[in-house]
C-alpha cells in the first residue's frame, strides 16, 4: 500500500466511529465470502473452465449438462442475487462496489437468459462440441496423474456427448436451433476427421510426446489405454453426433437464417445483443450505427486507394487486392513465417504507448488443420493463469491464396499484442480483485479493446504502406459491416446471400472469407456486435480524457486506466474512467480504484515466443 493511501486510511479511522468501520468490515467480509463460495460452485459445475484456469481438482470430468443440473445452476444464481442484495453496497469500498456491480450485472444477465433458452444451441462452426478437443491445448500434462485424469475424460466423453445431443434434441422440439447452412459446415468438420486411426485425433495429442521422466511401463500403459479409449469412447461418440446432425438436426433446421425464426425471436435477439455488447442499444439503433460507420470508413478507404496510385473504382481496387498474387503467400508455411516475423517487429514498439505489460510471452501457431476450414482468419488463446503455458495467436493458414498478407499487421495488433493476449495476460495477473473479475470477460470489452488496438498501429508507425493501411481499414470495415449484417439477418430478415453481397461490396476480401464470416454471425447471434460498439466506447472515453485533461493527458496512464481493473461491462468501465479523469484533475492518483499487477514491467517481459 502506498504511503499516501496509508495516511489517508489512518486519517479516516481517526474520524469515523468504530461501529461504522466494523460495519464496513462486515459488509466487505460478507461480500468476499459470497464471491468465494460462488467461485467454488462455478468451478465444480464447470470442470472444463476450471481445468483451463489451472484448477486440476476435476480434471477427469466434463461439465454436467443434464436438465436437472441446468435448473440447479439457475436456482443457485437466484440465491446468489438474494444474498448479494442483503449486503449494503453503500458500506463497501469503491473497489468492492465495482465488484458488487459486476457480480450483479453478471447474475442478472445469466438469469435473463433462462427464458430464451439459447443454451439449447450446442454447436456452431467456431465453438461447438466438435471443436472441444481444443481443451487439450489449455491443460498441463506433467505427471502420470495428469494423463490418467485425461484418460478419465476420454472414457467419460461418450456420456458428455450424449448430454449435448439431448439438449439439441430439446432444441429441435422447441424450435431453438440453427439453420441448415451451419449444420452443413459442422458436418464438413466432422467428416474431415480420421475415423480409423485414433492416434490422429486431437484428443490423443498428449500421448504423442510424454515427459521423458516417465517409466517405460507407464508410457506403454498410458499409450495403450489412450488408443483404446479414443477408439472405444471418443470416435463412436463423434460418429453418433455426425449421425444425429445428418438424420435429425439437419432435417429440422431452418432453411432461412436469423434468430428471428425461434419462438419470441425478436426478444431473443434483443437480449443476445444486450448481453454481448453490455449496452441497452436496440437492434434498430445498432443497425443505424453500423450504416454510419460503413460510410465513414469507406471515405477513408477511398483516400488510401487514391494515395496508392491505383486507377479505377473501389470495386476494381477490391478485385485487384483479392486477385493479385503479390499480396498472398504461396504456401501455408510462408504465411506462418511472415506472420511470426511481423509480430517480432511489433513487440519492441509497444513501450511508446504502454507502461504495464504481461509477464507471460505469447507464440504464433497455425490453426489446427482438422478445424481450419470452418475457422476465422485468426484467433487468440490466452496464457495459463499459473504461468505454465504461454498465450497463442493462431493464424489460419488453410488456403493461403485466400488470406492476404496486408491484413496480418492489424490481425496481430488485435489478437496478440496489444490486443487479446496482452490484455488477457494483464488481467490474470491482477491480484487484488475477485477471481470472477480476473478471469471473467465481456465481448464488448475484450473485442472493443482489440479493435481499438488495431487503430494504435497509426501511432506506432505500422501503416506507412498504403496496402497495409488499407488492410487495417478493411478489417475495421469488417467490424462496421458486422453491425449491419448481424442485425440485418437476425432482426431485419436478410438472407445469407444478402449478407455476403453486402460484405463483399464494402470489404476487400475473398468470397470464401466473406461467407465464413457471415456463417459465424449466423451461428453466434449478437457476438459480432461487440467489436465495433466496444471500440467506439473506448474511443469516446479517450476523446473525453484528452479534452478534459489537455496537456496532462498521458496515453500510457490512460491505457492503465482501461486495463488495470480487469474486464468490465461497458457501463462500469465508463464510470471507472470518469473517476480516473477526475482523479487526474485533482492529483488523486488512486481515483478509479485501479489495481496493478504484483510486478510492473517497464519493457516487454518475454514478448513473442516461437519455435526455432
N, C-alpha and C positions, 0 to 999 in steps of 0.2 A: 504494500500500500504506500502511495506517495506521501511525503511529509505533509504537503498541503491538505491532502484528504484526511490524514490523521488529525491534523489540527482542527479542521472543520468538524470532524466527527466528535472529538472531545469537547469542543465548544457547544455542540448541540446537546451533548449529555449533561452539560452543566446547567442548561436552562429548561430542559424538558423533564417533567415529573417522571419518577421511576415507574409508575403504573403504566404510562404511555409507552415507555421503552419496552416494558415487559409485554405489552400488547403487540408491539411491533415484532418482537422476537417470536412470540407465539404464532402470529399470523404467518411469518416467514417460515417457521418450522413446519406448520401445518401444510403450507403450500408445497414445500420441497418434499415432504413425506408423500403427498399426493402424486407429485411428479415421479418420484422414485418407484412408488407402487405401480403406477400406470406403466412406466417403462418396463418393469419386470413382467407385467402382464402382456404387454405388446411383444416382447421378445419371446416369451413362452408360446404365444399364439402365432408367431411369425418366425419359425426357426430359420427360414432361408435368409431373412433380413438379419437375424442375429448372427448367423454364420458370416455373412458379408461384412458385418461390423466387428468381427473378431471374437464374438462370444461363442465358444465351442460347446456349450452345455447341451445343445440339441442338435449336434452336427449329424446325427443319424436319422433325423426326421424331416419330413416335408410339412408344409402348412396343412392344418386340418380345414378342409373346405366343406364339411358336412353341413346341411341346413341347420342342425342344432348348434354347431359351432359358430356359424354366422349370426344366428339370433343372439347367442350369448355375447358376442362382441358388441352388438348394438346395445344390449342391456348394460354391459359394462360402461359404454360411453355415456349413457344417460346417468348412471350412478356417479361417474366422474364429474359430470357437469353439475349435478346437485351438490356434491362435496365442494367443488370449486366456488360456487356461488355462496356457500356458507362462510367463506373467508372474506373478511373486509378488505377490499382492494385498496382503500384509502390508507390503510395502515402499513402497506408494503413499500419497500424502497423503489426508486424509479426503475431499476433493472428488473426487480421482481414483478413490477406492474407490467413491464413488457412481456415477461414470461407468462403472466396471468392472461394477458390479452391474446397472445399467440396460442396458448393452450385452449382458450375459449373459442377462438376462431377455428382451430383445427377440429375440435369436437363438434361444434355446431355444423361445420361443413360436412363432416362424416355422417352425422345423423340426418342431415337434409338429404343426403344421397340414398338413404334407406328406401324412400318412397319410389325412387326412379329405377332401382334395381339394375344399374348398369354393370354391377359385379357379375351378372349372368353372361356377359360377353367375356369369354375366357381366352380368346385368341385373336391375333392380328399378325400382320407380316413383320412387325417390329418387336413386339414384346409378348408373343403368345407362348403357349405351352410347348410348342415345337422348338422354341429357342431357349428353353430352360437349362439346357446343358451349359449355357454361358455362365452359370453359377460356379462352375469349376474354376474359372479364372479369378474368382473372388476368394477362394479358400486357400488355406495354408496346408501343405502336405509335408510334414516334417517328421512325424512319429508313426509308428505302426498303428497306434490308435486312430490317428487321422485317417489312415487308409481303411481301417476296419469300420470307422464311422461312415465313410463314403460307401463302403460295401452295404452298410445298413440302408443308406438312401437308395442304392441301386435295387435292393430287394423290395423296398417299400414303394418304389416308383409306380408299380402297377396299380396299387390302390390309389395313389395320388392322381394318376391319370384318370382313373375311373370317376373320382370325385369331380374333376374338371369336366369330363364328359357329362356327368349327371347334371351339373349346373347349366351346361349348354343345352341339354335336353329340356330343362325347365325354361330356358330362354326361348326355345322353339315354341313351347306351349303358350308362353306369354307374349310371343312376337317381339321379344327383345333380342335381336340378333343382327348380324352384319350382312351386307349384300353379297351376292354371288361372286362378284369380281374379287373380293377379298378372300373368300373361301378358295377360289381357284389359285390365288397366289400362295396361300398356305399349303395347298396340295402340291404345288410346284416345289416348295421347300421340303415337304415330306418325301416326295418322290426322288429327290436328289440324294437321299440317304442310301448308304450301302446296307442292305438288309441281310447280307450273308456273313460278312466279316465283322465281328463285334469289336475288333481292335481298331477299326477305323472310326468308330463313333466317338463323339466328343466326351461322352460320359467315361470312356475308357482312358482318356488322355493322361490322368495322373499316374497310371500304371506303366506308361511307356518309359518313364525315367524316374526311378525311385532312388532315394538317398543311398549313397554308397555304403553308409554305415550299417544298413540293414543286412541281416544274415541272409545267406542264400536260401535257407529254408523258408524264411518269412517272405522273401521275394517270390519264390515259387508258389507258396500258398496263396498269397495275395493275387498274383497274376492269374492263377487258375480260377480262383473264386470270382475275380472280376470278369473274366471271359464268360464264365457260367452265368453270373447274374445279368450281364448285359444281354446275353443270348436268350436266357430264360425269362427275364422280367422286363428289361427295358425295351428291347426291339419288339416283342409281342405287344407291349403297351402302345408303342407308336403305330404299329400295324392296326390295332383296334381303333386308334384315333383317326388314322387315314381312312379306314372303312367307314367310320362314323361320319367324317366330313363328306365323303363321297355319297353315301347312301341315305343319310338323314339330314345333315345340316345344309348341304348344297340344295337339295330339292325344296327345302323350306325357306331358303334365303330370299331376300328381296331382290327383284330384278333391277329396281332403281336404286339410287344411292341417296343417303341422307338420313339423319336421326329423326327427321320429321315423321318417318313412317312407323316408329314404335308408338305404343299407346302413350297418349299425352306427350307427343313428340316435341312440340314447341317448348313446353315447360321443361322437358328433359334437357333439351339442348341449351336453353337459357341457364339452367342450373350448371351444366357442364362448362359453359362459358364463364360463368361467375367463379366457379370453383378453380378453374385452371388459369384465370387471369387475376384472381383475388381483387376484382373490382365489381362494381354493380352495373357495369355497362350492359345495355341490351344488345342483342344481335343486330338490330337495325342500326344502332349508333356505331357499333364496331364496323359494320359494312361501310358506312359513310367515311369513317376514319381511314379505312383501307383505300377507298377510292381517292381521297385527298392525297395520301402518301404515294400512291402509284403515280399520280400526276406530277407531284414534286420531284420524285426520283427520276422519272422519265425525262424531265427537263435537264437534270444534271447529266444523265446518260447521253443526251444529245450533245451537250457541250464537250464531253470526253470524246465522242465519236468525231466531232469536228477537229479537236486537237490532235487526234491520231492521224489526220490527213486522209481518212477514208472518204472516197467519193461515192455517195449512194445514200439510200434511205435507211431508216432504222432497221427495217426488216431485212434489207440486204446486208447490213452490218451484222445482224444476228446470224444470218446464214453463213457469212464469212467466218465468224467466230466458231460456229458449230462444225464447220467442214474443213477448214484449213488445217492440214496436218502439223503445221509448226506449233500449234497450241496443245498437242496431245503427245503423251509418251507412247513409244512403240510397244512397250511390254509392261506388265504389271510390276516387274522388278524395277524398271526405270521410274515409274510413277512413285513407288515407295521410296527410292533413294532421293528423288527430287524433293519429296515432302520432308524427309529427315534433314536434308541439307538446309532447306529453308527454315525449318524450326530452329536449327542451331544458330542461324543468322539472327533470329528474332530475340533469342534468350537474353543476350547482354544489353539490349536496348531498354529493357523494362525499368531499369533504375531511374530513368528520366521521369517516370510517372508514378512510381510506387516506392514506398519505403518499408512495407511489410510483405514478406514473401513466405510461401510454404517451405518447410524444410525438406519435404519429400520430393524426389525427382519425378519425371514422367518419361514414358517411352512412346515411340511411334511404331505401330504394328498394323499389318493388313487385316481387314475384316476376314474372319474365318471363311474359307471358300464355300463350305456347305450352306451358309446362310447369306452369303454376299449378294446373290441375285435379288433378294427381297429387301435389302437393307439400304439406308440412305448413303449419301456420298461420304459421310464421316460421322463419328460419334465419340464420346469420351467415356471412360470408365475410371472412376476416382481411385486414388490411392487407399490402401488399407489404413483404417484409423490407428492401428497399433504400429504403423511404420514397417510392417513386414513385406509389403508389396507396393511398388510404385504405381502411380496412375498411368493410364494409357490413352493415347489418342489413336483411334482406329480409322485408317483411311481405306475406303473401298477401292480396291484395285481391279475388281471384276470389270471386264470390258473397258480397258484404259482408253480406248478410242472414243469413249463417250464422256470422259472425265477431264475437262480442260485444266491445264496447269495454272492458268491465270486466276483460278478460283482458290488455289491452295493456300495462299497467304492469309486470306480472310478466314478460311476454314481453321487454320492453326490458331489465329487470334481468338476465334470463337470457341473451339473445342478444347484447346490445350492451354496456352498462356497468352494473355492473362485471363482467359475465359474459364471454362468449366473446371479443368483440373487444378488451376491456380486458385480460383475462388473456393472450390470444394476442399482443397488442401488446407487453406487457412481456416475454414470453418471447423474442420475436425480437430484442429489444434487449439481451439478456444477452450479454456479450462474453467471459466467462471460462469458458464451458462448451463442450464439443464441439458441432458443428453438429447431430449426430443428436439431441442433447437439446434444443437451442434450437428446432429446427424440428419435432421429433417430437411425438407426442401419444398420450394414452390416454383412451379414452372415459370411464372411471371418474373420472379426474382432472378432465378438462375439463368433462364434464357434471355431475359431482358438485359442482364449483366453481360452475357456472352455476346449479344448483338451490339451492345454499346461498345464492347471491346473491339469489335471489328472496325468501328469508326476511329478508334485510337491509332490505327495504322497511319492516318494522316499525320498525327503529332509525332509519330515515331519515324516518319520519312520512308514508309514502306510502299507508298503508292505512286512513286515517280514514274514508273512505266504506265503509259495510258491504258494498256490492256489489263494490267494487274488492277489498276484503279477501276476500270470498267468491271472487272471481276468482282470487286468489292461492292460496287453499286448493284451489280446483278444479283449478288447474294442478299443485299438489303432489299432489293426489289422482290426477291422471293418471299421475304417476311411480310412485306406490304401486300403482295398478291395473296398471301395466305389469309389475311383478314377478309379479303373479298371472296376468295374461293371457298373457305371453310364455312362462312356464313351463307354463301351462295348455295352450296349443296345441302347443308343441314337445316337451313331456315327458309331460303328462297326457292327451294326445289330445283336447283340447277341439275343438269345431267352431268355425268362424268366427263363426257366429251366437251361440254361447255367449259368445264373447269380446266381441262387440258388445253383447250384452244385459248382461253384467257391467259393461262400461264405462258404459253409459247408466244403470245402476242406481246408480252411485256418482259420476258426474261430470255437472255441469250444462253439457252441450254438446249440439250437434245430432247427429242420427244420421249426417249426412254426415261431420262431423268424426270421429265415433267410428269409422266404417267406414274412413276414410282412415288413421287411426292404426293400427287393427288390421291393415290391409293392409301397413303399413310394418313392423310386427313380424313378420308372416308372411314377408316377403321379406328380413329382416335379423335372423335369429335371435340373441338374446343381447344385441344392442346396446342395447335399451331397458332392460336391467337395470342399466346403468352409472349412470344418473342417480341413482336413489334410494340405491343402495349406496355410491356415491361421496359423496353428500351426508351420509349417516349417518356415514361415517367422518370427514369433516371436522368435523361437529358433535361427534362423540365426542372428537376431538382438541382442539377448542375448550373443551369442558367440562373436559377433563383439565387444560389450561393454566390455565383460570380457577380451578380448585380448588387446583392446586399453587402458583400464583403469588399468589393472593389479590389484595390491592390493587396489587401490582406488575404485574398483567396489563394490557397495553396492546393494545387491539384493532388499532390500526394496525400495531404491530410484529408482531402475530400474523399479520396478512394478508401482511406482507412474508415471514414465515417460510413461508407456503404458496406464495407466488408467485415468490420470487427464486431458487429453484433450478430453475425451469422445470418442465415437465410430468414427473411421476414415476408409476411404478406405486404403488398404494396402500400396499403393504408397505414400499417405500422411503420414501415420504412420511412414514409413521408414524415410522420411525427418525429421519428428519431433524427432525421436530417435537419428538420426545422429546429430541434433542440440543439443540434451541433452548431448550426448557424448562429443561434442566439448565444451560445457559449463562446464562439469565436469573437463575437462582437464585444462581449464583456470580459474576455480573458479567462473565462471559466473553462479550462480545457477538459474538465470532467463532464461537461454538459453532453447529454446524449447517451450517457452511461455506456461508453464504449468499452469493450473488452479487448484485451490484447493477448496474443499467444504467449505462452510461457517464455519463449525467447523470440526476439525480433531481429530479423536479418537486415543488414544494410546493403546486401547484394544477394543475388540468387544463390540459394543453397541447393546444390545438386544440379538443377537445370535438367536438360533433356538427357535421358538415358536410352541408348540404343545399342543393339548388338554390334560387336566389332565386325 
